[in-house]
Amino acid sequence: MRNIKLVCEYDGTGLCGWQRQKNGPTVQEHLETGLAQLFGEAITLQGASRTDAGVHAAGQVANFTAPKDIPLEGIRRGLNSALPETIAVVSATEVPAEFHARFSAIGKRYRYDVLCRADRSPLLRQRAWHRPKPLNVDAMRAAAAPLVGEHDFGAFRAAGCTAHTSTRRITTIDIDRHGDVVRIEVAGNAFLRNMVRIIAGTLVEVGEQRRAADSIAALLAAKDRTVAGQTAPAHGLTLLQVFYRA
């Protein structure tokens, strides 16, 4: 049997995240339903990232064992014909048997979008966090610098996070302005639950001059969630890419 890797895009609006659950529709559920129709039997997907409800993805990765020899293009097209318009499979490739979407990953890259203008945007209402005041991007960049590297990110993990350790390595944080939108891109080896959203919420407080740019090192040292900024809303977050060894 073949091990098939899927790369997926989705608009997380109205979805209860990636992982299958009882309280509403999820990306995994839609994909597994489509695979069952395609192969005529139940199939379990392994996903790279358990994105939360409302979070979007441009490069979510999943894999499954194919019980029948259907061509890769047939898998991609067959799935897309069965999926809702908010989810699409952009590629299907055969990978070695040992490949696992989650455990083989060596890093991920996320983007958080903040709309900075007085008036809301109907077009971006489910894609960016609306903040009515301008953000000081230079201050945000200065604040982000101490986060790069390997640290204990205990101050930047959700209360319900079940990870055994809060030590993670951030490789880059890039903050740029695109018109009225400030984009925060964060890449690292792995992330705690809500880690990127808490980083975004904290940096926005710096950008709005509600928190000092030089206070971030103290947050890391404190390892206390209550001293960091708010968890930014889910709808501004997009999983851009999952990294694997060549």
CORFENJO-V720917 format. One record per residue. PSI is psi in degrees with one decimal (999 if undefined). OMEGA is omega in whole degrees, 0 to 359 (999 if undefined). D_FIRST is the distance of its C-alpha to the first C-alpha in Angstrom with 2 decimals. Layout:
psi=PSI omega=OMEGA d_first=D_FIRST
psi=PSI omega=OMEGA d_first=D_FIRST
This chain:
psi=147.4 omega=184 d_first=0.00
psi=146.8 omega=174 d_first=3.80
psi=119.1 omega=186 d_first=6.81
psi=129.5 omega=177 d_first=9.51
psi=128.9 omega=177 d_first=13.15
psi=139.3 omega=169 d_first=15.88
psi=128.6 omega=189 d_first=19.58
psi=149.4 omega=168 d_first=21.90
psi=146.1 omega=172 d_first=25.64
psi=150.8 omega=171 d_first=27.64
psi=114.3 omega=186 d_first=31.21
psi=-2.4 omega=179 d_first=31.46
psi=126.0 omega=179 d_first=34.68
psi=-3.1 omega=177 d_first=34.52
psi=150.9 omega=181 d_first=31.17
psi=34.4 omega=178 d_first=31.04
psi=-169.4 omega=180 d_first=28.87
psi=-53.2 omega=194 d_first=25.17
psi=134.6 omega=179 d_first=24.40
psi=135.1 omega=178 d_first=24.24
psi=173.0 omega=188 d_first=27.59
psi=-19.0 omega=190 d_first=30.07
psi=7.8 omega=177 d_first=32.92
psi=174.3 omega=183 d_first=31.60
psi=143.3 omega=178 d_first=28.91
psi=165.1 omega=179 d_first=26.50
psi=-45.0 omega=180 d_first=24.08
psi=-43.1 omega=180 d_first=21.12
psi=-46.5 omega=180 d_first=22.26
psi=-44.2 omega=181 d_first=22.60
psi=-43.0 omega=181 d_first=19.18
psi=-33.4 omega=175 d_first=17.46
psi=-43.3 omega=178 d_first=19.72
psi=-39.2 omega=178 d_first=18.75
psi=-38.5 omega=178 d_first=14.99
psi=-39.9 omega=177 d_first=15.88
psi=-37.8 omega=184 d_first=18.01
psi=-41.8 omega=185 d_first=15.50
psi=-10.6 omega=178 d_first=12.62
psi=17.2 omega=177 d_first=15.14
psi=162.4 omega=182 d_first=14.16
psi=137.6 omega=180 d_first=14.83
psi=136.5 omega=179 d_first=12.71
psi=128.5 omega=178 d_first=14.15
psi=144.7 omega=170 d_first=14.74
psi=121.7 omega=183 d_first=15.94
psi=151.0 omega=181 d_first=19.00
psi=-34.6 omega=185 d_first=20.99
psi=131.1 omega=179 d_first=24.38
psi=71.1 omega=182 d_first=25.85
psi=144.2 omega=183 d_first=28.38
psi=169.7 omega=176 d_first=31.34
psi=131.9 omega=178 d_first=32.75
psi=-13.5 omega=180 d_first=34.26
psi=143.0 omega=182 d_first=32.55
psi=168.8 omega=177 d_first=31.05
psi=137.6 omega=172 d_first=28.24
psi=-14.5 omega=183 d_first=27.94
psi=44.7 omega=174 d_first=24.92
psi=142.4 omega=181 d_first=22.96
psi=140.2 omega=176 d_first=19.43
psi=159.7 omega=176 d_first=16.49
psi=157.5 omega=178 d_first=12.76
psi=161.3 omega=176 d_first=10.03
psi=120.4 omega=183 d_first=6.42
psi=120.7 omega=182 d_first=5.86
psi=-12.4 omega=181 d_first=5.79
psi=157.1 omega=185 d_first=7.27
psi=73.9 omega=176 d_first=7.95
psi=133.7 omega=180 d_first=10.88
psi=149.0 omega=183 d_first=12.76
psi=-41.7 omega=179 d_first=13.31
psi=-33.0 omega=176 d_first=16.93
psi=-37.0 omega=177 d_first=16.29
psi=-48.0 omega=181 d_first=14.46
psi=-50.0 omega=182 d_first=17.45
psi=-38.4 omega=179 d_first=20.05
psi=-42.8 omega=178 d_first=18.79
psi=-45.8 omega=182 d_first=18.78
psi=-28.7 omega=177 d_first=22.17
psi=-21.3 omega=182 d_first=23.65
psi=-14.8 omega=185 d_first=22.91
psi=154.2 omega=173 d_first=24.01
psi=164.3 omega=184 d_first=27.68
psi=-16.9 omega=182 d_first=29.63
psi=-5.5 omega=182 d_first=29.65
psi=137.9 omega=177 d_first=25.91
psi=143.3 omega=172 d_first=24.01
psi=119.0 omega=184 d_first=20.73
psi=-16.7 omega=175 d_first=22.06
psi=150.3 omega=175 d_first=18.95
psi=122.0 omega=182 d_first=15.17
psi=152.3 omega=175 d_first=13.62
psi=134.4 omega=183 d_first=10.50
psi=164.4 omega=179 d_first=11.26
psi=154.2 omega=185 d_first=10.81
psi=-29.7 omega=184 d_first=8.82
psi=-7.0 omega=181 d_first=12.36
psi=133.6 omega=176 d_first=13.38
psi=125.4 omega=186 d_first=14.86
psi=-38.7 omega=182 d_first=16.99
psi=-52.5 omega=189 d_first=19.86
psi=-17.7 omega=177 d_first=20.02
psi=-10.2 omega=182 d_first=19.29
psi=140.3 omega=177 d_first=22.03
psi=-1.2 omega=178 d_first=25.32
psi=166.4 omega=179 d_first=27.47
psi=158.0 omega=177 d_first=28.18
psi=128.4 omega=180 d_first=30.91
psi=156.3 omega=173 d_first=32.74
psi=136.3 omega=173 d_first=35.71
psi=125.6 omega=182 d_first=38.46
psi=132.8 omega=178 d_first=40.90
psi=121.4 omega=176 d_first=44.48
psi=118.3 omega=185 d_first=46.81
psi=91.3 omega=174 d_first=50.31
psi=163.4 omega=185 d_first=53.02
psi=-40.7 omega=185 d_first=55.57
psi=144.6 omega=177 d_first=54.06
psi=163.9 omega=177 d_first=50.64
psi=113.9 omega=176 d_first=48.19
psi=-32.1 omega=182 d_first=46.78
psi=-27.6 omega=182 d_first=44.13
psi=11.9 omega=188 d_first=42.95
psi=-24.3 omega=177 d_first=43.54
psi=14.2 omega=183 d_first=39.84
psi=-15.6 omega=183 d_first=38.98
psi=149.0 omega=177 d_first=41.73
psi=119.5 omega=182 d_first=44.03
psi=122.4 omega=173 d_first=47.54
psi=124.8 omega=188 d_first=50.28
psi=-12.5 omega=182 d_first=53.74
psi=151.2 omega=177 d_first=55.08
psi=153.4 omega=179 d_first=54.30
psi=141.1 omega=175 d_first=52.31
psi=97.3 omega=185 d_first=53.58
psi=-36.0 omega=179 d_first=50.60
psi=-41.4 omega=178 d_first=52.34
psi=-38.2 omega=179 d_first=52.88
psi=-40.5 omega=178 d_first=49.24
psi=-42.5 omega=179 d_first=48.15
psi=-39.7 omega=180 d_first=50.58
psi=-33.7 omega=183 d_first=49.33
psi=-25.6 omega=187 d_first=45.68
psi=-44.3 omega=181 d_first=46.37
psi=-14.8 omega=181 d_first=46.56
psi=-20.6 omega=181 d_first=43.13
psi=134.3 omega=183 d_first=41.43
psi=-173.1 omega=180 d_first=40.27
psi=123.7 omega=183 d_first=39.06
psi=166.9 omega=167 d_first=40.92
psi=111.7 omega=183 d_first=40.95
psi=37.6 omega=180 d_first=40.36
psi=-29.2 omega=179 d_first=41.57
psi=-10.3 omega=185 d_first=43.92
psi=34.1 omega=178 d_first=41.09
psi=144.3 omega=179 d_first=38.75
psi=154.1 omega=181 d_first=38.83
psi=-33.2 omega=182 d_first=40.53
psi=10.2 omega=182 d_first=37.40
psi=131.7 omega=183 d_first=35.18
psi=8.7 omega=180 d_first=33.32
psi=142.0 omega=183 d_first=32.40
psi=-28.2 omega=177 d_first=33.59
psi=148.8 omega=178 d_first=35.42
psi=12.2 omega=176 d_first=36.99
psi=125.5 omega=180 d_first=37.01
psi=164.9 omega=179 d_first=35.18
psi=118.7 omega=173 d_first=35.65
psi=127.5 omega=181 d_first=36.57
psi=-37.9 omega=179 d_first=36.49
psi=147.3 omega=166 d_first=38.28
psi=115.6 omega=179 d_first=40.17
psi=131.6 omega=181 d_first=41.45
psi=119.8 omega=183 d_first=43.93
psi=155.9 omega=178 d_first=45.18
psi=131.0 omega=176 d_first=47.19
psi=91.6 omega=186 d_first=46.13
psi=-123.3 omega=180 d_first=49.08
psi=-1.1 omega=183 d_first=49.41
psi=127.8 omega=172 d_first=45.98
psi=124.6 omega=183 d_first=45.54
psi=128.2 omega=178 d_first=41.96
psi=113.6 omega=178 d_first=40.84
psi=129.2 omega=183 d_first=37.66
psi=127.9 omega=176 d_first=36.34
psi=143.3 omega=180 d_first=33.67
psi=177.3 omega=183 d_first=32.73
psi=-29.8 omega=179 d_first=30.24
psi=162.9 omega=184 d_first=29.81
psi=144.7 omega=174 d_first=31.91
psi=166.0 omega=179 d_first=33.48
psi=125.6 omega=179 d_first=33.66
psi=12.1 omega=184 d_first=36.00
psi=-48.0 omega=182 d_first=36.84
psi=-38.6 omega=180 d_first=36.89
psi=-34.4 omega=177 d_first=38.82
psi=-39.5 omega=175 d_first=41.37
psi=-45.7 omega=179 d_first=41.79
psi=-45.4 omega=179 d_first=42.37
psi=-38.6 omega=179 d_first=44.83
psi=-43.7 omega=180 d_first=46.70
psi=-33.8 omega=176 d_first=46.94
psi=-38.7 omega=176 d_first=48.21
psi=-38.6 omega=176 d_first=50.95
psi=-46.0 omega=181 d_first=51.90
psi=-27.9 omega=179 d_first=51.90
psi=7.1 omega=178 d_first=54.20
psi=31.3 omega=174 d_first=56.46
psi=-3.5 omega=178 d_first=55.91
psi=139.8 omega=182 d_first=54.53
psi=141.6 omega=181 d_first=55.66
psi=-27.8 omega=182 d_first=53.41
psi=15.0 omega=183 d_first=54.21
psi=-6.9 omega=189 d_first=53.18
psi=-38.4 omega=179 d_first=49.43
psi=-37.5 omega=179 d_first=49.77
psi=-34.4 omega=177 d_first=51.61
psi=-44.4 omega=178 d_first=48.84
psi=-43.6 omega=182 d_first=46.32
psi=-33.3 omega=182 d_first=48.78
psi=-33.5 omega=180 d_first=49.42
psi=33.7 omega=186 d_first=45.76
psi=116.3 omega=182 d_first=47.00
psi=-31.4 omega=186 d_first=45.30
psi=-14.5 omega=182 d_first=48.65
psi=-11.3 omega=178 d_first=50.17
psi=176.7 omega=183 d_first=47.56
psi=-179.4 omega=182 d_first=47.56
psi=159.6 omega=173 d_first=46.17
psi=113.6 omega=181 d_first=42.51
psi=148.7 omega=182 d_first=42.31
psi=147.9 omega=185 d_first=41.01
psi=-34.2 omega=190 d_first=37.27
psi=-11.7 omega=177 d_first=37.64
psi=-4.9 omega=187 d_first=38.72
psi=136.8 omega=176 d_first=35.52
psi=129.0 omega=171 d_first=32.57
psi=113.9 omega=185 d_first=29.46
psi=-41.3 omega=189 d_first=29.53
psi=146.2 omega=172 d_first=26.86
psi=133.0 omega=185 d_first=24.46
psi=142.2 omega=177 d_first=24.62
psi=157.5 omega=174 d_first=22.11
psi=144.8 omega=181 d_first=22.78
psi=999 omega=999 d_first=22.38
